[in-house]
Amino acid sequence: MRETTTDDLTGEDRAEWPLRPWLLAALLGGAGLLVYLASGGDGPDTRVPWRAAVVALCFFGPLAFAFTLERERWREPLAFAALAGAVMAGLAWRAVAGAESYASPQYGFLAGVIATAIALPLFQSGFHRTRFATSYPLVHGHAWGDAISAAGALAFTGASWLLLLVLSELFHLLKIDILRDVMDEGWFGWTWSGAAFGAALGVLRNEARIIGTLQRVVMVVMSILGVPLAAGLALFLVAMVVSGPDVLWQATRSATPVLLMCAAGAWLLVNAIVRDRDTQTSSSRILRGAALVLALAVLPLTAFAAVSLGTRIAQHGLSPERLWGLIAIAAATAYGLAWLVAVACGWRSGAWRERLRRANLHLAVVISAIALFLALPILDFGAISTRQQLARLESGKVSAENFDYDALRWDFGNAGRRALARLAKSDNATVADLAQVAAAQTARTWRGFGRPVRDAADINVRLQPEDPALRAQVIQYLRANQWLCDTYCVALDLGRAENGAREVALVTGSTYQRVQFSSAGGGVQAPEVTPAAIPLTPDSAVEVRTIERRYIMVNGKPVGPPLDDAAQPLEGAAPPR
């Protein structure tokens, strides 16, 4: 009986479908137009939750459908695409709507992307029907085929834009700028890019045999890189054993990402050398030996990465970003451990490569499920980090002066801000004072290099006219926003704003910032001033007129914009220069 090949296993995808390029061009072109319309016309809007959700639905759903649609099978791909689009829409809505409530919601969205990307070749291979009996060559072939097809479609999309540019310049010679003008329209850009990507993807999926050949060529070329990487990692690990890991931690703070990148490179090159089955693996003993070294190197690399991150956690405690880093290390360690077991159990019989392939399939399913679980609003990494950080403060592991109150204010979501409010009422005067300063911040302050929060006595500000109650509010605001008035500044009392708040101009010498202080005391808010558009009609009176404007004067010279203009926004304001 003839041995089953990858081409046979993916025979359904190999069948040419002449309408596929046109259908995918229409599908993704329409999806691009919907993305433009849903975003409000100015590109994807990351500030309005429902717009972000609709954009994600129109982007991920049609894209998943384009990769899975077949001539005789469209119901299951449609269901998969609808599910993928709905999940990503929900995650996009949560990432935008909960940007202030949750800690690092963008990582949850990224986890959803990873789960969807892994689920795509599993679905194409029929994993939902055959479960773990699914052929590994089929899954591996779809994964590589999708990656190569996507890269090729992206390259074609870029080439199509280059063609449009050349044509627009050609017609411009005849003073015909219609193509130029339409290329500047956002709706055209999204529609054209989607249609070009879809057409190229359809052509490439029709030429799956060529893609299979290209896949083998890419893996052959990449496998050559396994030899120098294996030699380098072997020397590195030997040097690490001799010198000890302390040298690594002292040399750089980037040890964890560097080690994980090396482990990812080893994972990629091992799969390029091992291929789908032993009959396809290179007969070169050097390449096979490099694959063995790289497979064994993944676990120690991830172990060193875990130690590196653990050192940082021991020094500074947990944060949402470090928790996500721990999850990434755990996934990499799972691969390293599984590969070590595969080599140990299959070394003598020579079956270690087949065991490694099966481990890849099982881990892909597990990691996809875990990524989806972590993407859902089930675990609150901000609350977990907050509890651990407060425990460090209460146990004395970190002093009140060195505790990171700013992280509770900005990085840990609602859980961190609730904890900060409790600390502001602490019986410890230092803790309460520094927590109140952090809670009053209106923009993220990066102290850096151990720079402490300024004491009230260290702030050199002159208030005109002098008012003790207003001075206390100004001092509190300047302590919270340390980039203001580093040396000296003048605070001008501008009186009451329309909303009843006290308005102050903080003059630094080169410019000023207008700030409003609520009458309740302590609260700081930006003035709600928005320049109104003036409608122009045929009856409008248009004239040139000289008007008097109020300026802040320093030594007889105006500083900054006129006071009559809209005030500088407080939220997210950059330091004045």
N, C-alpha and C positions, 0 to 999 in steps of 0.2 A: 504494500500500500504506500502511495506517495505521501511524503511528510507534508503536513499542513504548514503553509507559509503565512506570513503576515498579509500578503496580498489576498490570499484566499479568505482569511479571517475578516478582512475589511472589504469583501467583495461588494457589499451593498453600497459602500461609499465610492467604489471604483466605477460604478455604472455612470456613464455620461448622461447628463440631463441638460439638453440644449437651453431650456428655459430658465435654468437655475441662475445664471448671471443676471438676467433681466429681472427676475423676481426679487432677487436679493438687492439689486440696485434700487428697485422701487420701494422695497421694504425699508432699507436703511436710509434711503433718501427721505422718505416720509417721516421716519423716526427722527432724522436730523432736523427737519422742519418743525416737528412737534416739540423737540427739545428747545429750539429757538423760541417758539411761541409760549411754551410753558415757563420759560425763564424770564419772561417779561420783555424780551427784545434786546437785552444788553448782555447776553451771555448767561450762563448758569448763575442764578442768584442764590447765594449761600446764606441769606439773611431771612428769607421768608420760608417757613417750614413746608407749607403745601407746595410751593413752587419747587423746592428741592426734592420733595417726594415724587412729584410728577416727572421732573427731569430724570431722576434715577429710574423710574418705571419705563419711560420712553427710551432710555439708553440701554439698560441692561436686558430688558425683556426682548426687544427686537434683535439685539446682538446674540443672545442665547438661542433664539429661534433660527437665526441665520446660520449658526454653526451646526444645528441639529436637524434642520429640515431635510426630508427626503421625499422623492417623488411619490412613493407608495406609502409613506408613513409621515403623517403630519399631526395627528391628534396628540400622541405622546409628547413630541417636541413642543407643541403649543402649550400643553399643560406644564411641562418643565420650564418653558420660557415665562409663562405667567407666574409660576411660583417664584422663580429667580427674580423677576421684576418686582413682585410684591414684597419679597423679603428686603431687597435693596431699597425700595421706596420707603419702607418702614424704618430702616436703619438711617436713611438720609433725613427723614423727618425728625427722628430722635436726635441725630447729630446736630441739627440746626435748632430745633425747638428746645433741646436740653443743653445747649452750649454752655449756659451759665449754671445749670442745675447738676449736670453730671461731670465727672472728672474725665478729661481726654476722650470725648465721644468720638473723635476721628479714628481712634484705634479700633473702636467697635465696628465702625464702617469698614475699615481696612480688613478686619477679621471676616466680615461678610463677603468682601471681594475674594479673599483667599478661599473661603468655603465654596463659593460659586465656581471659582476657577478649577478647583480640584474635582468638584462634582460634575463638571462638564464632560471630561473624557470618561468618567465612570458611567454617566448616563448614556453617552454614545456607544459604550461597550455593552450596554444591556445589563449593568450591575443590578438594577432594580428588579430584574427577572432571575438572574443566575446567582446573585449574591457572591459569596467568596469562591464560587466555582468559576467565576469569570476568568477568561484567559488573560494572563499577564501580557503577552505580546499584543493582544488587542487593545488593552488599556494604554500600554506604553506607546503603541503606534498612533493612537488617537491623540495622546498628549503632545507628542512631537509634531504630528501633522497639524494640530491646531496652532501650535506656536509658530511653525514655519509659515502656515497660511496667513496668520495674522501679521507676521512681519512682512511678508510679501505684499499683502493688501495695503499695509501702511506705506510701503515704498511706492506702490502704484499711485496711492492717493497724493503723495508728494509730487510724483512725476506729472500727475494730471493738473495740479496747480501750476507747475512750471510751464506746462503747455498753454494753459490759460493766460499766464503772464506774457508769454511770447506772442500769442495771438492778439492780446490787448494792445501791446506795443506796436504790432504790425498795423492794426486798424487805426491806431493813434496817428500814424504817418499820414493817413487820409483824413485826419481830424474827426474820426468816428470814435467816440469815447463811450459808447453804450456798454461794451464789455468791461471797460475800466470801472464805470460807475456801478454796474451790477456786482462786480467783484468786491466792492466796498460795503455791500449790504450784508448784514449779519445773517439774514434768512438764507441768502444764496450760499454763503460759506458753509453753513451747517448742512444744507440740502445737498450741495455738490460733494462735500467730503463724505457724507453718508452714502450717496449713490456710487461714488468712485470706489469706496471701500467695499461696498456690497458687490459691485460688478467684479472686482478683482477677486474677492473671496469666492464668488460663484465659479469663476474660471478655474481657480486653483483647486477647488473641491472637485471639479470635473476631471482635473488632471491628477488624480490622486496617485497614480502609478509614478508619475514624475516626482510628486512630492515624496513618495516612499524612497525613490532613488536619491533624491536630494537629502532626505533624512539620513540615509546611510553614509552619504558623503560627509555631511556635517559631523556625524559621530566619529567617523574615521579621522577627520582632521582634528577634532577636539581631543580625541584619545591620545594624540601625540603630546598634548600639554600635560597629560597625567604623569609622564616620566619626570620632568623637572619639578613638578609640584610634589610628587612623592619623595623625591630626593631632598627637596627643601624642607618638607615637613618632618622627615626622618631626622635630619640634622638639627632642626629646631627642637624636637622633643628630646633628643640626646643632650643638647646643650641645656635645656630646661632642667633635666635631671641632675646634671653636673653642677650648674650654678644656683639652682633653686628658683622657685617662682617669685621670690621677693624682688629680684632684679626686674622682672616684668612689670610688677605693680608700681615700682618706683620710677620706671622709665616713662610711663605714659598713663593717662587716664582713659585711653581709648582701647584698652586691652580687650574688653568684652566684644565690641563690634568687630575688631580685627580678627579675633579668634573665630567668631561665628562666620565671618566671610570666608575664612580659610576652610572651615568645615563644610560650608555650602559649596565651595569650589570642589572640594574632594568628593562630595555627594554627586555633583553633576558629572564629573569626569569618570567616576566609577561606573555610573550608569551608561556613559558613552562607550566605555570599554567592554562592559559585561553584555550589553545589548539585550535582545529579547530571549535568546536561548544560546546554549553552548556552541551550537554549530555556526552561529554568527559571530561569536567572540573571536577576536584576533588570535591567530596562531603564534604570534610573537611572544616569546617567554618574557621579554622585557616589559611589554605592555601588561601581560597577565600579572607579573610580579608587582608592577606599579599599582594595578587595581587592588591587589591584596594589601599593599602597604597603605593605600589611601583609605580602604575600608576599615582597617584597624586604627587609623589615625583619627577618625571622626570622634570616637568616644573620648580620648584624652583631650582633644581640642575643646570639646564641649564641657568637659570636666573643669579644665582651666578657666573657661569662660564663666562657669558657675561660681568658681572660687573668686574670680575677679569681681563679679557682681555682688557676691556675698560680702566681700570686703567693703564695697561701697555701702551696702545696706547696713552693715555693722557700724559704719562711721556716721551715716546720715539718716538711717531709718528708711522705711518704705515710702514709696510714692507711686501713683498710678503708672507712670512710665516704667519704673523698676519692676512693678508687678507684671506688666506686659513683657518686659525683658526676661523675667523668670519663665514665663510661658514659652517664649521663643526658645530659650535654652532647654526647657523640658522636652520640647518637640525634637530638637536636634539631638539631645541625649538619648531619646527613645530610638532614633535611627542608629546612633552609634552603638547602643547596647544590643539592639536587634541584629545589627551586622556582625558584632563580635560573637554573638551566640551562633549565627549562621556559619561563620568561619570555623568556630570551635567544633561544632557538631558535624560539619561537612568537609573538614579538612582532609581526612584520610580517604574518604570515599570520592572526593572530588566534586561533591554535590553542593559545595558552599555557595556557588554562584546562583544555583536554582533556589536555594533557601533564601538568599539575599533578595531575589526577585519577588518571591512570595511575601517576604517581610515588607517590601515596598508597597505591595498592593494592600495588605492589611493596615499598614500605618497610614496610607493615604486616606482610607475610609475613616479611620479613627480621628485623624487630624482634621478632616473636613467636618466631622460631627462636632468636635470640640470647638473648632473655630466658629461654627454657627451658634453653639451654645453660648460662647463668650460674647458674641456679637449682640445677643438678645439682652434686654434690660433685666437681667436676673441677678448678677453679681454687681455690687457697687464698689469698685476699686477705690473710690474716694473715701467711702466710709471705712473700708479696711485699713487704708493708709492712715486715716485720721486717728483711729483707735490706737494703732501702733505708735504713732508719733506722740500722742498724749501720754501713753504708758511710759515712753522714754523720758518725757518731761517730769512726770510724777515720780518716777523712780530715781531721778537725779542723773541719769545717763547723759543728759544734755542740760546745760545750765539755762536759766531763764533768759540770760543775755544772748546766748547763741542759738536759741530755739528759732526755727524758721516760721515766724508768724505769717510772713508774706505768702508762703505756700498754702496755708490754710485759707487765706483770703482769695487766692487766684487759681490754685491748681487742684484743689480737692473737692470742688463742687459745693453743693448745699451742705453736705456733711461737714466740710471744713469750715464754712462760714458760721454754722451753728456752734461748732466747737469754739471758734474764735469769739463769738458773743459770750459764751460761758467764761472763757478765760478773761475777758474784759471786766468781769465782775469778781475775779479771783481775790482771795484775801492777801495773796502775795502782791505787794505794791508794784514790783518790777514787772511781773507777768501781766498784771492788769494794765499798766501804763503802755507797754509795748504792744499788747493786743489791741488796745484802743487806737494806737497809731496805725497799725496795720488795717484795722477795720475802716478807718477814715480814708484810706487810699482811694483815689479815683483813677489811677493808672498804675500798671505794674512797675514796681521799683526794684531795680537790681542792685543790691548793696555791693556784692562782689568783694573779694579780697578781705573778707571779715570786717568790712566797714560797718561800724555800729550805727544804730539809729541816733540821730542828733538829739541832744537834750535841748530843752527850751532856751536855756541860757546861751547855747552855742549859736542860735539863729540871730543874725544881725539884721534886723528889719526896722525901719522907721515908719510909723503909722501917722498919716496926716488926714484929718486932725486926730489927736490921741484919744482913744476910747478903750478903757481896760477890758470891757466885755468883748468888743470886736477884736482886740489884740489877741485875746486867748484863742478865739476861733482861727485867726490867721496863723498863729503859732502852731496850733494843732494841725492845720492843713499843710503847712510847710514841713512839719515833721513827717507827715505821711507821704508827701511827694518830695523826696530828697533831692531830685534834680533841679528844684527851684531854689533860687536865692542861696547858692553855695557860699558866696562871699558877702554880698551886701545887696539890699534892694529896698525900695520904698513902696509902701502900700497906701494907695490913695483911696479914701472913702468917697465913693461916687453917689452915696445916698441910697434911697430905697428904689428897688426896681418895681415894675408894674405888679409883680406877684407878691410884693411885700418883703422880699428878702433884701438883706444888706448886700450891696454890690461893691466890690473892691477891685482896683487895678493894681496888679503886682508888677512894678516897674523894675527891670533888671539893668537898664542902661541902653540896651539895644532894641528892646521891644517890651511888650507888656502882655499880661494875661488877665482877662476879666473873670472874676469868680463871684458866685453868689453864695451867701451864707443864710441858711434858713433861720427864721426868728426863734425856732425851738432851741437853737444852740447846738453847735457841734456838727450839724449836718451841712454838707457842701453839695451844691448842685450847679450844673452848667445852665446858663440862661437859655431859655427856649426861644431863640431868635433865628428866624429863617427869612432870608430876603425874598419878598414876594415878587412874582413875575407881573410886569405891567402890560396889560393887553393893549395892542396897537390897532387902532381902527382908522378908517378914512377921516373921522372927525377929531382924531387925537391932535392936540396941540404939541408940536415939537419945536423946541427953542433952545438956545444956548443961554445959560444964566449963571451968574457968579453967586455962590452961597457961602455963608460963613460956616466953618466946621470947627468942632472942638478937638484939640490935640493935647496930649500930655507933653509938656515942655521940660527938658533937662538942660540947664545952662542956656536957656533961650532958644534951643533947637527942638523941633518936633520929634517925638519918638513913637514908632509903631504906626498903625493905621488910625484914622480918626475915631474918636469915641462914638460918633454917630453911626458908624458901620456896625454890622452884625458882630457880636462878640465872638472871640475865638472859642471853639468848643472845648469843653473840659474833658469829656470822656475820650480817652485814647490820645490826648494831645501830646505832641512831641516836645522835648525840651526846647525852650526858646534859645535862639542863637544870636 
